[in-house]
Amino acid sequence: MAVLFATQYGNAQDTPLISGGVGFFTNTTAGRTSYLPIISPVLAAPIGDHFLIESRATLLEDFTPKADGQSGYDHSHFIGLTYLQGDYIVSPHVTVVGGSFLTPFGTYNERLSPIWINNLQDGPLIQTLGVMTTGVGLGGQLRGSAISRHNFSIDYAAYFSTRSGNEQFNSKRSSGGRVSLYLPEKRLEVGFSYGRLLQGTQENFYGTHVWWEPKDSAFRLRSEWARGQHAQGYWVEADYRPTNFGGLNSWIGRLEPIFRIQQTFRIDSVATIVCQPSTHSVQTSAWTITYRTIREFSQAIRDSSRPAEMSTSGRPESYIGSSSRPGKENNNEPDTSSRLCFWSKCAPYAVSSGANSTSIESASLRAR
């Protein structure tokens, strides 16, 4: 469930924008149900023509049944900043970012992780690969559109993050970036990401992504592959709205089946198996198939998570940019989804690999 709200007043040019999402999740294990309401507000505050403050926070409450057969629930709460950054637009091709920012590796972390944008409740199994576990950096970043032509554009993002153990700004010392090529006529985006952990056991991360939404089509494909020193994996997600029975605004046209397949591999013996301790290397892999059917109630449906068309302003693609477009975040969309999961060697626990963590999920059926 997602709710989008905004506040506007005064001069529209310099008006701060507040948006965000509200979610309510449940988890049932052995007949014990936990409840997890969450609020995720987002702020974008322009200051003049060149400076912008961006931030997102998380307000979370957790109600868990008491242990040892006791009645009632234990309650805990969490309030924290996801990121807080300042953007200075130097030129049409360069934006300087400083503060706590989302790590620009792949596409999921920056574009799809908000609860009102992501098609599925769970993130990909490889979502921690390349983003240094926390998904957030503390330092500086250069990003923008390197080249913007009628038939193609290239954008870039390069960052350096320092090490921080602060509760609100937790990050690891690292560097890296991403380069993407977008072809407007083909509506195709391909990109390459690189990251290096510069503390503890230093290691390199590599990733690629492909987003494709054919012109004049209701089909959309998104995918990523990432590799670290101890693990690698991929995910492919596709969705389609049937248009042959009255168009997108018909009852059938508002249905949107969503399908995700993903797989992870442990690739060396440094990783430890939580559920199967061993003194020797154990080859471990996991893959899941997730599908979901959405009933659309809003006419605007598809722009929130399509490949971003590169502008010449140099402004970084942000959650504000995604959430302010007409898209899934504006919909009231009850849906059902189910997940089929398969694993080898170890289930349903986690495969721990130092800075990387791969979750092997159990099958479930949920409705939102």
The 8 nearest C-alpha neighbors of each residue, nearest first, counted from 0:
[[1, 22, 367, 23, 21, 2, 332, 331],
 [2, 0, 115, 20, 21, 22, 328, 3],
 [1, 3, 20, 21, 4, 328, 0, 329],
 [4, 2, 19, 20, 18, 329, 328, 1],
 [3, 5, 18, 2, 19, 6, 17, 20],
 [6, 4, 18, 17, 16, 7, 3, 19],
 [7, 5, 17, 16, 8, 4, 18, 15],
 [8, 6, 14, 16, 5, 15, 9, 11],
 [7, 9, 14, 10, 6, 11, 15, 16],
 [10, 8, 11, 14, 7, 13, 12, 15],
 [9, 11, 12, 14, 13, 8, 7, 15],
 [10, 12, 14, 13, 9, 8, 7, 15],
 [11, 13, 10, 14, 45, 47, 9, 48],
 [14, 12, 45, 11, 10, 46, 15, 47],
 [13, 15, 11, 12, 10, 16, 7, 8],
 [16, 14, 44, 43, 45, 13, 17, 7],
 [17, 15, 43, 42, 6, 5, 44, 14],
 [16, 18, 42, 5, 41, 6, 15, 43],
 [19, 17, 5, 4, 41, 40, 3, 16],
 [18, 20, 40, 41, 39, 3, 4, 17],
 [19, 21, 2, 1, 39, 115, 3, 38],
 [22, 20, 38, 1, 2, 37, 39, 0],
 [21, 23, 37, 0, 1, 36, 38, 24],
 [22, 24, 36, 35, 37, 0, 25, 21],
 [25, 23, 35, 34, 36, 22, 26, 367],
 [26, 24, 34, 33, 35, 32, 27, 23],
 [25, 27, 33, 32, 28, 34, 24, 31],
 [26, 28, 32, 31, 30, 33, 29, 25],
 [27, 29, 31, 30, 32, 26, 33, 25],
 [30, 28, 31, 27, 32, 26, 33, 64],
 [29, 31, 28, 27, 32, 26, 33, 64],
 [32, 30, 28, 27, 29, 64, 33, 26],
 [33, 31, 27, 26, 30, 28, 25, 34],
 [32, 34, 63, 26, 25, 62, 27, 64],
 [35, 33, 25, 62, 24, 61, 36, 32],
 [34, 36, 61, 24, 23, 60, 25, 37],
 [37, 35, 23, 60, 22, 59, 24, 34],
 [36, 38, 59, 22, 58, 21, 23, 35],
 [39, 37, 21, 58, 57, 20, 40, 22],
 [38, 40, 57, 20, 19, 56, 21, 58],
 [41, 39, 19, 56, 55, 18, 20, 38],
 [42, 40, 55, 19, 18, 17, 54, 56],
 [43, 41, 17, 54, 53, 16, 55, 44],
 [44, 42, 53, 16, 52, 15, 45, 17],
 [43, 45, 15, 52, 51, 16, 42, 53],
 [46, 44, 51, 13, 50, 47, 52, 15],
 [47, 45, 50, 51, 13, 44, 48, 49],
 [46, 48, 49, 50, 45, 13, 51, 12],
 [47, 49, 50, 46, 45, 88, 13, 51],
 [50, 48, 88, 87, 47, 51, 46, 89],
 [49, 51, 87, 46, 86, 45, 47, 48],
 [50, 52, 45, 86, 44, 85, 46, 53],
 [51, 53, 85, 44, 43, 84, 45, 86],
 [54, 52, 43, 84, 42, 83, 85, 51],
 [55, 53, 83, 42, 82, 41, 84, 43],
 [54, 56, 41, 81, 82, 40, 80, 42],
 [57, 55, 80, 81, 39, 79, 40, 41],
 [58, 56, 39, 79, 78, 38, 59, 80],
 [59, 57, 78, 38, 37, 77, 39, 56],
 [58, 60, 37, 77, 76, 36, 57, 78],
 [59, 61, 76, 36, 35, 75, 77, 37],
 [62, 60, 35, 75, 74, 76, 34, 63],
 [61, 63, 74, 34, 33, 73, 72, 35],
 [62, 64, 33, 73, 72, 61, 65, 74],
 [65, 63, 72, 73, 71, 66, 33, 31],
 [66, 64, 72, 69, 73, 71, 63, 70],
 [65, 67, 68, 69, 64, 70, 72, 63],
 [68, 66, 69, 65, 70, 64, 71, 72],
 [69, 67, 66, 70, 65, 64, 71, 31],
 [70, 68, 65, 67, 66, 71, 64, 72],
 [71, 69, 65, 68, 72, 64, 66, 67],
 [70, 72, 65, 64, 69, 73, 63, 66],
 [73, 71, 64, 65, 63, 62, 74, 70],
 [72, 74, 63, 65, 62, 64, 75, 71],
 [75, 73, 62, 61, 72, 63, 76, 60],
 [76, 74, 61, 60, 62, 73, 77, 59],
 [77, 75, 60, 59, 61, 78, 74, 58],
 [76, 78, 59, 58, 60, 79, 75, 57],
 [79, 77, 58, 57, 59, 76, 80, 56],
 [80, 78, 57, 56, 167, 81, 77, 58],
 [81, 79, 56, 82, 167, 55, 57, 83],
 [80, 82, 56, 55, 79, 57, 83, 54],
 [81, 83, 99, 100, 54, 80, 55, 84],
 [84, 82, 54, 99, 53, 98, 100, 55],
 [85, 83, 98, 99, 53, 97, 100, 52],
 [84, 86, 52, 97, 96, 51, 53, 98],
 [87, 85, 96, 51, 50, 95, 52, 88],
 [86, 88, 50, 95, 49, 94, 89, 96],
 [89, 87, 94, 49, 90, 93, 86, 50],
 [88, 90, 94, 93, 87, 95, 91, 49],
 [89, 91, 93, 92, 88, 313, 94, 312],
 [90, 92, 312, 313, 311, 93, 89, 88],
 [93, 91, 313, 144, 143, 90, 145, 311],
 [94, 92, 143, 313, 90, 89, 142, 91],
 [93, 95, 88, 142, 313, 89, 87, 143],
 [96, 94, 141, 87, 86, 140, 88, 93],
 [97, 95, 86, 140, 139, 85, 141, 94],
 [98, 96, 139, 85, 84, 138, 140, 86],
 [97, 99, 84, 138, 137, 83, 100, 85],
 [98, 100, 137, 83, 82, 84, 136, 168],
 [101, 99, 82, 136, 135, 84, 98, 102],
 [100, 102, 135, 134, 109, 136, 103, 82],
 [101, 103, 135, 134, 130, 136, 104, 100],
 [104, 102, 176, 101, 177, 105, 156, 109],
 [105, 103, 192, 102, 129, 177, 130, 176],
 [104, 106, 192, 107, 208, 206, 103, 207],
 [105, 107, 108, 110, 109, 104, 111, 208],
 [106, 108, 111, 110, 109, 112, 105, 126],
 [109, 107, 112, 106, 110, 111, 134, 101],
 [110, 108, 107, 106, 101, 111, 112, 103],
 [111, 109, 107, 106, 108, 112, 318, 304],
 [110, 112, 107, 117, 116, 113, 109, 108],
 [111, 113, 108, 117, 107, 110, 114, 109],
 [114, 112, 116, 115, 111, 117, 318, 110],
 [113, 115, 116, 117, 112, 20, 1, 22],
 [114, 116, 328, 1, 113, 20, 117, 327],
 [117, 115, 113, 114, 328, 111, 327, 118],
 [116, 118, 111, 119, 114, 112, 115, 113],
 [119, 117, 116, 120, 257, 111, 115, 327],
 [120, 118, 117, 121, 122, 291, 336, 257],
 [119, 121, 122, 118, 117, 114, 24, 367],
 [122, 120, 119, 123, 117, 124, 118, 112],
 [121, 123, 124, 126, 120, 119, 112, 117],
 [124, 122, 126, 125, 234, 121, 261, 107],
 [123, 125, 126, 357, 358, 122, 263, 261],
 [126, 124, 123, 128, 127, 232, 357, 233],
 [125, 127, 123, 128, 124, 122, 107, 108],
 [128, 126, 132, 125, 130, 355, 129, 356],
 [129, 127, 125, 126, 130, 355, 225, 227],
 [128, 130, 204, 131, 194, 104, 127, 205],
 [129, 131, 134, 132, 127, 102, 128, 104],
 [132, 130, 129, 133, 134, 354, 127, 171],
 [131, 133, 127, 130, 134, 354, 355, 128],
 [132, 134, 135, 131, 170, 130, 169, 127],
 [135, 133, 130, 102, 132, 101, 131, 108],
 [134, 136, 101, 102, 133, 100, 170, 99],
 [135, 137, 160, 170, 100, 99, 102, 101],
 [138, 136, 99, 160, 98, 161, 170, 100],
 [137, 139, 160, 98, 97, 159, 161, 136],
 [140, 138, 97, 96, 159, 158, 98, 160],
 [139, 141, 158, 96, 157, 95, 97, 159],
 [142, 140, 95, 157, 156, 94, 96, 158],
 [143, 141, 156, 155, 94, 93, 157, 315],
 [142, 144, 313, 93, 92, 154, 155, 94],
 [143, 145, 154, 92, 313, 146, 311, 153],
 [144, 146, 154, 153, 92, 143, 155, 147],
 [147, 145, 153, 152, 144, 148, 154, 92],
 [146, 148, 152, 311, 151, 153, 144, 145],
 [149, 147, 151, 150, 152, 146, 153, 311],
 [148, 150, 151, 147, 152, 183, 182, 184],
 [149, 151, 148, 182, 183, 184, 152, 147],
 [152, 150, 182, 148, 181, 149, 183, 147],
 [151, 153, 147, 146, 181, 148, 180, 309],
 [154, 152, 180, 146, 179, 145, 144, 181],
 [153, 155, 144, 145, 179, 143, 178, 152],
 [154, 156, 178, 142, 177, 143, 144, 179],
 [155, 157, 142, 176, 177, 141, 178, 103],
 [158, 156, 176, 141, 140, 175, 142, 177],
 [159, 157, 140, 174, 175, 139, 176, 141],
 [158, 160, 174, 139, 138, 173, 140, 175],
 [161, 159, 138, 137, 136, 173, 172, 174],
 [160, 162, 172, 137, 138, 171, 163, 173],
 [161, 163, 172, 171, 170, 160, 164, 137],
 [164, 162, 170, 169, 165, 171, 161, 168],
 [163, 165, 169, 166, 170, 162, 168, 171],
 [166, 164, 168, 169, 167, 163, 170, 162],
 [165, 167, 168, 169, 164, 79, 163, 80],
 [166, 168, 165, 80, 79, 169, 81, 164],
 [169, 167, 165, 166, 170, 99, 163, 137],
 [168, 170, 164, 165, 163, 166, 167, 133],
 [171, 169, 163, 136, 162, 135, 137, 133],
 [172, 170, 162, 173, 161, 163, 131, 160],
 [171, 173, 161, 162, 160, 197, 198, 196],
 [172, 174, 196, 197, 160, 195, 171, 159],
 [175, 173, 159, 195, 158, 194, 160, 196],
 [176, 174, 194, 193, 158, 157, 195, 159],
 [175, 177, 157, 156, 193, 192, 103, 158],
 [176, 178, 192, 156, 155, 191, 104, 103],
 [179, 177, 155, 191, 190, 154, 192, 156],
 [180, 178, 190, 154, 153, 189, 155, 191],
 [179, 181, 153, 189, 188, 152, 190, 182],
 [180, 182, 188, 152, 151, 187, 183, 153],
 [181, 183, 151, 187, 185, 186, 184, 150],
 [184, 182, 186, 185, 150, 181, 151, 187],
 [183, 185, 186, 182, 150, 214, 187, 151],
 [184, 186, 187, 183, 182, 213, 214, 211],
 [187, 185, 183, 184, 212, 182, 211, 213],
 [186, 188, 211, 185, 182, 181, 210, 212],
 [189, 187, 181, 210, 180, 209, 306, 182],
 [190, 188, 209, 180, 208, 179, 210, 181],
 [191, 189, 179, 208, 178, 207, 180, 209],
 [190, 192, 207, 178, 177, 206, 179, 208],
 [193, 191, 177, 206, 104, 205, 176, 105],
 [192, 194, 205, 175, 176, 204, 177, 206],
 [195, 193, 175, 204, 174, 129, 203, 176],
 [196, 194, 203, 174, 173, 202, 175, 204],
 [195, 197, 173, 201, 202, 198, 172, 203],
 [198, 196, 173, 201, 172, 195, 199, 202],
 [199, 197, 201, 172, 196, 200, 171, 173],
 [198, 200, 201, 197, 196, 202, 172, 354],
 [199, 201, 198, 202, 196, 197, 353, 354],
 [202, 200, 196, 197, 198, 199, 195, 203],
 [201, 203, 196, 195, 228, 200, 204, 227],
 [204, 202, 195, 194, 227, 196, 228, 205],
 [203, 205, 227, 194, 129, 226, 193, 195],
 [206, 204, 193, 226, 225, 192, 194, 227],
 [205, 207, 225, 192, 224, 191, 226, 105],
 [208, 206, 191, 224, 190, 223, 192, 225],
 [207, 209, 223, 190, 222, 189, 105, 224],
 [208, 210, 189, 222, 188, 221, 223, 211],
 [211, 209, 221, 188, 220, 187, 306, 222],
 [212, 210, 187, 220, 186, 219, 213, 188],
 [211, 213, 219, 186, 218, 220, 214, 187],
 [214, 212, 216, 186, 211, 215, 185, 218],
 [213, 215, 216, 212, 186, 185, 184, 217],
 [216, 214, 213, 217, 212, 218, 186, 242],
 [215, 217, 214, 218, 213, 212, 219, 242],
 [216, 218, 240, 239, 219, 215, 241, 242],
 [217, 219, 239, 216, 238, 212, 240, 213],
 [220, 218, 212, 238, 237, 211, 239, 217],
 [221, 219, 237, 211, 210, 236, 212, 238],
 [222, 220, 210, 236, 235, 209, 237, 211],
 [221, 223, 235, 209, 234, 208, 236, 210],
 [224, 222, 208, 233, 234, 207, 209, 225],
 [223, 225, 233, 207, 206, 232, 208, 234],
 [226, 224, 206, 231, 205, 232, 233, 128],
 [227, 225, 231, 205, 204, 230, 206, 232],
 [226, 228, 204, 230, 229, 231, 203, 128],
 [227, 229, 230, 202, 203, 226, 204, 266],
 [230, 228, 266, 267, 227, 265, 352, 270],
 [231, 229, 265, 266, 227, 264, 226, 228],
 [230, 232, 226, 264, 225, 263, 227, 265],
 [233, 231, 263, 262, 225, 224, 264, 125],
 [232, 234, 224, 223, 261, 262, 225, 263],
 [233, 235, 261, 222, 223, 260, 262, 123],
 [236, 234, 222, 260, 259, 221, 261, 223],
 [237, 235, 259, 221, 258, 220, 222, 260],
 [238, 236, 220, 258, 219, 257, 221, 259],
 [239, 237, 257, 219, 256, 218, 258, 255],
 [238, 240, 218, 217, 255, 256, 219, 241],
 [239, 241, 255, 217, 252, 254, 242, 218],
 [242, 240, 252, 243, 239, 251, 244, 217],
 [241, 243, 246, 252, 247, 244, 240, 245],
 [244, 242, 241, 245, 246, 252, 247, 251],
 [245, 243, 242, 246, 251, 252, 241, 249],
 [244, 246, 249, 243, 242, 247, 252, 248],
 [245, 247, 242, 248, 249, 252, 244, 243],
 [248, 246, 252, 242, 249, 253, 245, 240],
 [249, 247, 246, 252, 253, 250, 298, 245],
 [248, 250, 252, 245, 251, 247, 246, 253],
 [249, 251, 253, 252, 248, 254, 245, 247],
 [252, 250, 253, 254, 249, 241, 244, 245],
 [253, 251, 247, 249, 241, 254, 242, 250],
 [252, 254, 295, 251, 250, 294, 247, 248],
 [253, 255, 294, 252, 251, 293, 295, 240],
 [254, 256, 240, 293, 292, 239, 257, 253],
 [257, 255, 292, 291, 238, 239, 293, 254],
 [258, 256, 238, 291, 290, 237, 292, 255],
 [257, 259, 290, 237, 236, 289, 238, 291],
 [260, 258, 236, 289, 235, 288, 290, 237],
 [259, 261, 288, 235, 287, 234, 289, 236],
 [262, 260, 234, 286, 287, 233, 235, 288],
 [261, 263, 286, 232, 285, 233, 287, 234],
 [262, 264, 232, 285, 284, 231, 286, 233],
 [265, 263, 284, 231, 230, 232, 283, 266],
 [264, 266, 230, 283, 229, 267, 284, 282],
 [265, 267, 230, 229, 264, 231, 268, 282],
 [268, 266, 229, 269, 265, 270, 280, 230],
 [267, 269, 280, 270, 281, 279, 266, 271],
 [270, 268, 267, 271, 229, 352, 280, 353],
 [271, 269, 352, 268, 351, 229, 272, 267],
 [272, 270, 351, 352, 273, 269, 350, 276],
 [271, 273, 275, 350, 276, 274, 351, 270],
 [274, 272, 275, 350, 349, 271, 276, 351],
 [273, 275, 272, 348, 276, 345, 346, 349],
 [274, 276, 272, 273, 277, 345, 344, 271],
 [277, 275, 272, 273, 274, 271, 278, 279],
 [276, 278, 279, 275, 280, 272, 281, 271],
 [279, 277, 280, 276, 281, 268, 271, 275],
 [278, 280, 277, 281, 268, 276, 271, 269],
 [279, 281, 268, 282, 278, 267, 277, 269],
 [280, 282, 283, 279, 268, 277, 344, 272],
 [283, 281, 265, 280, 284, 266, 344, 264],
 [284, 282, 265, 344, 264, 281, 343, 285],
 [283, 285, 264, 263, 343, 265, 342, 282],
 [286, 284, 342, 263, 262, 341, 359, 343],
 [285, 287, 262, 261, 341, 263, 342, 340],
 [288, 286, 340, 261, 260, 339, 341, 289],
 [287, 289, 260, 339, 259, 338, 340, 261],
 [290, 288, 338, 259, 258, 337, 339, 260],
 [289, 291, 258, 257, 336, 337, 259, 338],
 [290, 292, 336, 257, 256, 335, 337, 258],
 [291, 293, 256, 255, 334, 335, 257, 336],
 [294, 292, 334, 255, 254, 295, 256, 332],
 [293, 295, 254, 332, 253, 334, 333, 255],
 [296, 294, 253, 332, 297, 254, 293, 330],
 [297, 295, 331, 330, 332, 294, 298, 253],
 [298, 296, 330, 299, 295, 300, 329, 331],
 [297, 299, 300, 296, 248, 295, 247, 253],
 [300, 298, 297, 325, 326, 301, 327, 329],
 [301, 299, 326, 327, 298, 302, 297, 325],
 [300, 302, 326, 303, 299, 327, 305, 304],
 [301, 303, 326, 305, 304, 325, 300, 324],
 [302, 304, 326, 321, 301, 324, 305, 327],
 [303, 305, 302, 306, 111, 110, 116, 321],
 [304, 306, 302, 303, 307, 301, 212, 210],
 [307, 305, 210, 308, 188, 304, 211, 187],
 [308, 306, 309, 305, 316, 304, 181, 188],
 [307, 309, 310, 306, 181, 183, 152, 305],
 [310, 308, 307, 152, 144, 311, 154, 147],
 [309, 311, 312, 308, 144, 313, 147, 314],
 [310, 312, 91, 313, 144, 92, 147, 309],
 [313, 311, 91, 314, 310, 92, 90, 144],
 [312, 314, 143, 92, 91, 93, 144, 94],
 [313, 315, 312, 94, 143, 88, 316, 93],
 [316, 314, 317, 143, 313, 142, 94, 86],
 [315, 317, 320, 314, 318, 307, 321, 110],
 [318, 316, 320, 319, 315, 321, 109, 110],
 [317, 319, 321, 320, 322, 110, 109, 316],
 [320, 318, 322, 317, 321, 323, 43, 41],
 [319, 321, 317, 318, 323, 322, 316, 324],
 [322, 320, 318, 303, 319, 323, 324, 317],
 [321, 323, 319, 324, 320, 318, 328, 303],
 [322, 324, 320, 321, 319, 325, 18, 303],
 [325, 323, 322, 321, 303, 326, 302, 320],
 [326, 324, 299, 302, 303, 323, 329, 300],
 [327, 325, 300, 303, 302, 301, 328, 299],
 [326, 328, 330, 329, 300, 116, 303, 301],
 [327, 329, 115, 326, 330, 116, 3, 1],
 [330, 328, 327, 326, 3, 325, 331, 2],
 [331, 329, 327, 297, 332, 328, 296, 295],
 [330, 332, 296, 333, 329, 1, 0, 297],
 [331, 333, 330, 295, 294, 334, 296, 293],
 [334, 332, 367, 294, 293, 331, 335, 0],
 [335, 333, 293, 367, 292, 366, 332, 294],
 [334, 336, 366, 292, 291, 365, 367, 293],
 [337, 335, 291, 290, 365, 364, 366, 292],
 [338, 336, 364, 290, 363, 289, 365, 291],
 [337, 339, 289, 362, 363, 288, 340, 290],
 [340, 338, 288, 362, 287, 289, 337, 341],
 [341, 339, 287, 362, 361, 288, 286, 338],
 [342, 340, 286, 287, 285, 339, 343, 361],
 [341, 343, 285, 286, 284, 346, 345, 340],
 [342, 344, 345, 284, 283, 285, 341, 346],
 [345, 343, 283, 342, 346, 282, 284, 281],
 [344, 346, 343, 274, 347, 342, 275, 348],
 [347, 345, 348, 342, 359, 344, 343, 274],
 [346, 348, 359, 361, 360, 345, 349, 342],
 [349, 347, 346, 359, 274, 273, 350, 345],
 [350, 348, 358, 359, 351, 357, 273, 347],
 [349, 351, 272, 357, 273, 356, 352, 358],
 [350, 352, 356, 271, 270, 349, 353, 272],
 [353, 351, 270, 355, 356, 354, 229, 271],
 [352, 354, 355, 351, 270, 356, 229, 269],
 [355, 353, 352, 132, 131, 356, 351, 128],
 [356, 354, 352, 353, 128, 127, 132, 351],
 [357, 355, 351, 352, 350, 358, 127, 354],
 [356, 358, 350, 124, 349, 125, 359, 351],
 [359, 357, 349, 124, 360, 356, 350, 348],
 [358, 360, 347, 349, 348, 285, 346, 357],
 [359, 361, 347, 358, 340, 362, 348, 287],
 [360, 362, 347, 340, 363, 359, 339, 346],
 [363, 361, 339, 338, 340, 360, 364, 337],
 [362, 364, 338, 337, 361, 365, 339, 336],
 [363, 365, 337, 336, 338, 366, 362, 335],
 [364, 366, 336, 335, 337, 363, 367, 25],
 [367, 365, 335, 334, 336, 364, 333, 337],
 [366, 334, 333, 0, 335, 365, 24, 332]]
